[in-house]
């Protein structure tokens, strides 16, 4: 099984995919159900240890170990 980071890199840089079709759900303590999701359009960068996302409160840094699920075009392709 691919790691979440590797899979996100594939969707971002492989021209066969549209990164806007990606949705990542992650542990977000304090949010309803301690979980939030972000669309590919709001993922600004994929660092070696975290992804950088745009949120309502500004830029957030989400470590890959907090990712719970990745979907592509509405279909779950990876989950912890």
C-alpha positions, 0 to 999 in steps of 0.5 A: 500500500502506498503512503498517504504522502506518496499518493498525494504526490502522484495525484498532484504531479501525474498529468492523468489526474486532476488534483482538484478531484482529491479530498483529504480528511484528517484529524483536527482536534477541536473541529466537529468530530475532531475531523476536517476535510480539504479539497485538492484546490486548497492544498498549497504544498506537499512538504516531506513531513506535512501538507500546507493547506488554506483554511478559513483561519489561514494557513495550516500545517497538517502532518501526514500521520494525521491523515485518515482518508484520501478520496479521488473523484468521490471514491475512497482510495486510501484510508488508515 
